[in-house]
Amino acid sequence: MNTSKIKWMVAVLMEIIGLVVNCFVFTPSSQPVGPIEPDVAKGILHNTVQIRLFAPLRECEQSGCGSQGYVMAQGLGSVVIWQGATLIVTHNHWGEMLADAEYIRILDAQGNQLRELGMEEFSNLILYRDPGTLVFAAPAGLPAAASLDKHIQVQIGDVVTLVHQAADDPDRVELLQARVVRNKNYKGQPVFKLALAGEGQIIPGDSGGGIWLNGALVGNMWSSYINTIKFPFSAEISLAAPLPSGYLQYTESARADSHLQTSSLFK
């Protein structure tokens, strides 16, 4: 057996070992987590909103559909207070929908509509954005908000609570738990790597859902992927964007196109 073939076999073997180690060491879903305190759960859901953008179907604009059709993009957000201002923290993965949308609806955790805004009004509310997070001023008519606590320290092994869409009702949200297994950079974006506890699953539309530690907001859901090779005790892995420290130092002159360095609040 020649040397190059041996090196290739060793590389493949190391990759397999790495996958096993990752599943057993870095995705500790088998470790039990306690239940979410009822008052904490109630507070998180109270401060959660659903965000839906509606853009006209281009086919209808070009050829006519009898009645106007719309395509919808949806996500989640958290209503918080920072320096006396009521804000909504969500993800910034709307892409072209921000330019194409005609209006936006904001609903509570149970699917009750709170506000409908035109896109010009919505755009004027945007205070900050980076690759993982969008922050905008909360319009009137939303529920009382939780105060941000910049002193919360997120540690590896912490159990956090995630907000996501209910599997049996797309108009309602519910809570999941996960363990923080790693802090990392993904394409230059600081993220928490989370191993979901239990049978829950993060799906499209959950982006922007709050990540909460001991009742305090520490980030928003960013993306998720499921292990394609299932080892015992392997978990679904999700990535969450931490709150941007740059924004938490903002002034009234902060602009939506801010290029402040995004970094974890908790370093």
C-alpha positions as CSV (number, residue, x, y, z in Angstrom):
1,M,0.0,0.0,0.0
2,N,1.6,3.3,-1.1
3,T,2.1,6.2,1.2
4,S,-0.5,8.5,-0.4
5,K,-3.2,5.9,0.1
6,I,-2.3,5.4,3.7
7,K,-2.5,9.2,4.3
8,W,-5.9,9.3,2.6
9,M,-7.2,6.5,4.8
10,V,-5.9,8.2,7.9
11,A,-7.6,11.4,7.0
12,V,-10.9,9.7,6.4
13,L,-10.6,7.9,9.8
14,M,-9.8,11.1,11.6
15,E,-12.9,12.8,10.0
16,I,-15.1,10.0,11.3
17,I,-13.6,10.2,14.7
18,G,-14.2,13.9,14.7
19,L,-17.9,13.4,13.9
20,V,-18.2,11.0,16.7
21,V,-16.5,13.3,19.2
22,N,-18.6,16.2,18.0
23,C,-21.8,14.3,18.6
24,F,-20.8,12.9,22.0
25,V,-18.8,15.8,23.4
26,F,-20.1,19.0,21.8
27,T,-23.8,18.1,21.5
28,P,-24.8,17.0,25.1
29,S,-28.5,16.7,24.5
30,S,-28.6,13.6,26.7
31,Q,-27.9,15.7,29.7
32,P,-31.3,16.4,31.4
33,V,-32.6,20.0,31.8
34,G,-35.1,21.2,34.3
35,P,-38.5,22.6,33.4
36,I,-38.9,26.2,32.6
37,E,-40.3,28.2,35.5
38,P,-43.9,29.2,34.7
39,D,-43.4,32.9,35.5
40,V,-40.3,32.9,33.3
41,A,-42.1,31.2,30.4
42,K,-45.1,33.6,30.7
43,G,-42.7,36.6,30.6
44,I,-40.8,35.4,27.6
45,L,-44.0,34.7,25.6
46,H,-45.4,38.1,26.7
47,N,-42.4,39.8,25.2
48,T,-42.4,37.8,21.9
49,V,-43.8,39.0,18.7
50,Q,-44.3,37.4,15.3
51,I,-43.2,39.4,12.3
52,R,-44.7,38.9,8.8
53,L,-43.7,40.7,5.6
54,F,-46.1,40.6,2.6
55,A,-44.9,41.3,-1.0
56,P,-47.1,41.2,-4.1
57,L,-46.6,38.2,-6.3
58,R,-44.7,39.4,-9.4
59,E,-46.7,37.1,-11.6
60,C,-49.8,39.0,-10.6
61,E,-48.2,42.4,-11.2
62,Q,-47.2,41.3,-14.7
63,S,-50.2,39.4,-15.9
64,G,-53.0,40.0,-13.4
65,C,-54.5,37.3,-11.1
66,G,-58.0,38.7,-10.7
67,S,-57.2,39.5,-7.1
68,Q,-53.8,40.5,-5.8
69,G,-51.7,37.6,-4.5
70,Y,-49.0,38.0,-1.9
71,V,-45.9,36.0,-0.8
72,M,-45.2,36.1,2.9
73,A,-41.9,35.9,4.8
74,Q,-42.1,35.4,8.6
75,G,-39.9,35.5,11.6
76,L,-40.0,36.2,15.3
77,G,-38.8,39.0,17.5
78,S,-38.4,40.1,21.2
79,V,-39.8,43.3,22.7
80,V,-37.3,44.9,25.1
81,I,-36.4,48.2,26.8
82,W,-32.9,49.6,26.4
83,Q,-32.0,53.1,27.7
84,G,-35.6,54.0,28.1
85,A,-36.5,53.1,24.5
86,T,-38.8,50.2,23.6
87,L,-37.2,48.1,20.8
88,I,-37.8,44.9,18.8
89,V,-34.8,42.6,18.3
90,T,-35.0,40.2,15.4
91,H,-32.9,38.6,12.8
92,N,-31.6,40.3,9.6
93,H,-32.2,37.6,7.0
94,W,-35.1,39.1,5.2
95,G,-33.1,39.6,2.1
96,E,-35.0,41.1,-0.9
97,M,-38.2,41.0,1.1
98,L,-37.4,44.3,2.8
99,A,-37.2,46.0,-0.6
100,D,-40.2,44.1,-2.2
101,A,-42.6,44.0,0.7
102,E,-45.7,46.2,0.7
103,Y,-46.6,46.0,4.4
104,I,-45.7,44.3,7.6
105,R,-47.8,42.7,10.3
106,I,-46.8,42.3,14.0
107,L,-48.6,39.7,16.0
108,D,-48.4,38.5,19.6
109,A,-47.3,35.0,20.6
110,Q,-50.8,33.7,20.3
111,G,-51.3,35.0,16.7
112,N,-53.3,38.1,17.6
113,Q,-52.5,41.0,15.3
114,L,-51.1,44.0,17.1
115,R,-50.1,46.3,14.3
116,E,-49.9,46.7,10.5
117,L,-47.3,49.0,9.0
118,G,-46.5,50.2,5.6
119,M,-42.9,49.6,4.6
120,E,-41.9,53.3,4.6
121,E,-43.1,53.6,8.2
122,F,-41.3,50.4,9.1
123,S,-38.1,51.4,7.4
124,N,-38.1,54.7,9.4
125,L,-38.2,52.6,12.6
126,I,-35.0,50.6,11.9
127,L,-32.2,51.7,14.2
128,Y,-29.5,49.1,13.6
129,R,-28.6,46.1,11.5
130,D,-25.7,43.7,11.0
131,P,-25.5,40.2,9.4
132,G,-27.3,38.5,12.3
133,T,-29.5,41.1,14.0
134,L,-32.0,43.8,13.1
135,V,-33.2,46.3,15.8
136,F,-36.1,48.6,15.3
137,A,-38.1,50.9,17.4
138,A,-41.3,49.3,18.6
139,P,-44.4,51.0,17.3
140,A,-47.2,52.0,19.7
141,G,-49.7,49.3,20.7
142,L,-47.3,46.6,21.7
143,P,-47.2,44.9,25.1
144,A,-45.0,46.1,28.0
145,A,-41.4,45.0,27.4
146,A,-38.6,43.4,29.4
147,S,-35.5,45.4,30.2
148,L,-32.2,44.3,28.7
149,D,-29.5,43.3,31.1
150,K,-26.0,43.8,29.7
151,H,-24.4,42.1,32.7
152,I,-25.7,38.6,31.9
153,Q,-22.8,36.3,31.2
154,V,-23.4,33.4,28.8
155,Q,-21.2,30.4,29.6
156,I,-20.6,27.1,27.8
157,G,-23.0,24.6,29.3
158,D,-25.7,27.2,30.2
159,V,-29.3,26.1,29.5
160,V,-31.1,28.7,27.5
161,T,-34.8,29.0,26.4
162,L,-35.6,29.4,22.7
163,V,-38.8,30.8,21.1
164,H,-40.1,28.9,18.0
165,Q,-43.3,28.2,16.1
166,A,-45.6,25.6,17.6
167,A,-45.5,22.4,15.5
168,D,-49.3,22.0,15.6
169,D,-50.2,25.7,15.0
170,P,-48.2,28.0,12.8
171,D,-49.9,31.1,14.3
172,R,-48.7,30.3,17.8
173,V,-45.2,30.1,19.4
174,E,-43.9,28.0,22.2
175,L,-40.6,27.4,24.0
176,L,-37.7,25.0,23.7
177,Q,-34.6,24.5,25.7
178,A,-31.0,24.1,24.6
179,R,-27.5,24.0,26.0
180,V,-24.8,26.4,24.9
181,V,-22.0,24.2,23.5
182,R,-19.7,26.6,21.9
183,N,-19.0,30.3,21.0
184,K,-17.7,30.6,17.4
185,N,-17.5,32.8,14.3
186,Y,-19.5,31.9,11.3
187,K,-18.5,33.8,8.2
188,G,-17.3,36.7,10.4
189,Q,-20.5,36.6,12.5
190,P,-20.3,35.8,16.2
191,V,-22.7,33.0,17.1
192,F,-23.7,30.7,19.9
193,K,-23.8,27.0,19.0
194,L,-26.7,25.4,20.7
195,A,-27.7,21.7,21.2
196,L,-31.4,21.4,21.5
197,A,-32.8,19.4,24.4
198,G,-35.6,17.0,23.8
199,E,-37.5,16.4,20.6
200,G,-38.0,20.0,19.5
201,Q,-36.9,21.3,16.1
202,I,-36.0,24.7,14.7
203,I,-37.7,25.3,11.3
204,P,-37.9,28.1,8.7
205,G,-39.8,31.0,10.2
206,D,-38.2,30.6,13.7
207,S,-35.4,33.0,12.8
208,G,-35.3,36.0,15.1
209,G,-36.9,34.1,18.0
210,G,-35.4,35.2,21.3
211,I,-32.7,33.3,23.1
212,W,-33.2,33.8,26.9
213,L,-31.1,33.0,29.9
214,N,-32.7,33.2,33.3
215,G,-35.5,35.4,31.8
216,A,-33.1,37.8,30.2
217,L,-32.7,38.2,26.4
218,V,-29.2,37.2,25.2
219,G,-29.6,36.7,21.4
220,N,-31.8,35.7,18.6
221,M,-32.2,32.5,16.6
222,W,-30.1,32.5,13.4
223,S,-30.0,29.2,11.7
224,S,-30.3,25.5,12.3
225,Y,-29.1,22.2,10.9
226,I,-29.8,18.6,11.8
227,N,-27.2,15.9,12.1
228,T,-27.4,13.8,8.9
229,I,-25.4,11.0,10.5
230,K,-27.3,9.9,13.6
231,F,-25.2,8.7,16.5
232,P,-26.7,7.8,19.9
233,F,-27.5,11.0,21.8
234,S,-26.9,13.3,18.8
235,A,-28.8,16.5,18.8
236,E,-30.1,19.1,16.4
237,I,-27.6,21.9,16.3
238,S,-28.7,25.6,16.0
239,L,-26.8,28.8,15.7
240,A,-27.9,32.0,17.5
241,A,-26.6,35.6,17.1
242,P,-25.7,37.2,20.4
243,L,-26.8,40.7,21.1
244,P,-24.4,43.2,19.3
245,S,-22.3,45.1,21.8
246,G,-22.0,47.9,19.3
247,Y,-25.7,48.6,19.4
248,L,-25.9,48.5,23.2
249,Q,-23.6,51.6,23.1
250,Y,-25.7,53.4,20.5
251,T,-26.7,57.0,20.7
252,E,-29.6,58.8,19.1
253,S,-27.4,59.5,16.1
254,A,-26.9,55.8,15.4
255,R,-27.9,55.0,11.8
256,A,-29.4,51.9,10.2
257,D,-26.3,51.5,8.0
258,S,-24.0,51.4,11.0
259,H,-20.7,49.5,10.5
260,L,-20.0,49.1,14.2
261,Q,-18.0,46.0,14.9
262,T,-20.5,43.2,15.8
263,S,-19.3,41.2,18.8
264,S,-20.8,39.3,21.7
265,L,-22.0,41.4,24.5
266,F,-20.8,38.7,26.9
267,K,-17.0,38.8,26.2
